Amino acid sequence: MKRIDVVKKKDGWAGTSGGKTVRGTKATTKAETVKKTTAVAKKDREPVSVRIHKENGQIQEERTYPSSADPRSSKG
């Protein structure tokens, strides 16, 4: 499964994959970057995991597109 991380950069926010910025995901606000990254993930033919990070780098939320590709939850 592909993964795109929404992270804080010097000049705003960007969606990154494999250490490189994903085309069309860079923006000045986090909300706009999440919106753009979600659109990119939905267009991809493969399942994509989007990890949204806080400014300090911690993972705030993780989304999977399409949602049917979301791994099953497990106990513990």
C-alpha positions in Angstrom: 0.0 0.0 0.0 1.3 3.5 -0.9 1.7 6.0 1.9 1.6 9.8 1.8 2.5 11.8 4.9 1.1 15.4 5.4 4.0 17.2 7.1 5.1 20.7 8.1 7.7 22.3 5.8 9.6 25.5 6.1 7.3 27.3 3.7 4.0 25.6 4.6 2.7 22.0 4.4 3.1 19.3 1.9 2.2 15.7 1.1 5.4 13.6 1.0 6.1 10.0 -0.1 9.5 8.4 0.0 11.1 11.7 1.2 9.8 13.6 -1.9 7.0 16.0 -2.2 4.0 14.6 -4.1 3.0 16.8 -7.0 -0.1 19.0 -6.3 -0.1 18.6 -2.5 1.8 21.6 -1.4 -0.1 24.5 0.3 0.4 27.2 3.0 -2.2 25.7 5.3 -2.6 22.2 6.8 -6.3 22.1 5.9 -5.6 22.9 2.2 -2.8 20.3 2.1 -5.0 17.6 3.6 -7.7 18.4 1.0 -5.2 18.3 -1.9 -3.6 15.1 -0.6 -6.9 13.4 -0.2 -7.8 14.2 -3.8 -4.5 12.7 -5.0 -5.1 9.6 -2.9 -8.6 9.1 -4.2 -7.4 9.3 -7.8 -4.7 6.6 -7.4 -5.5 3.1 -8.6 -3.8 1.5 -5.7 -4.9 1.8 -2.0 -3.2 4.8 -0.3 -2.7 5.4 3.4 -2.6 9.2 4.3 -0.9 10.0 7.6 -1.6 13.5 8.8 1.1 14.8 11.2 1.0 17.6 13.8 3.6 20.4 13.6 5.8 18.5 16.0 5.9 15.4 13.7 3.6 13.2 15.7 0.9 11.3 13.8 -2.5 13.0 14.4 -4.7 10.9 12.1 -4.4 8.1 9.5 -6.9 7.6 6.6 -7.0 4.9 3.9 -8.4 5.4 0.4 -10.5 3.6 -0.6 -11.9 2.9 2.8 -12.5 -0.7 1.8 -8.7 -1.2 1.8 -8.5 -0.2 5.5 -6.9 -3.0 7.5 -9.1 -4.9 9.9 -8.9 -3.7 13.5 -7.6 -6.2 16.0 -7.9 -6.7 19.7 -5.1 -5.4 21.9 
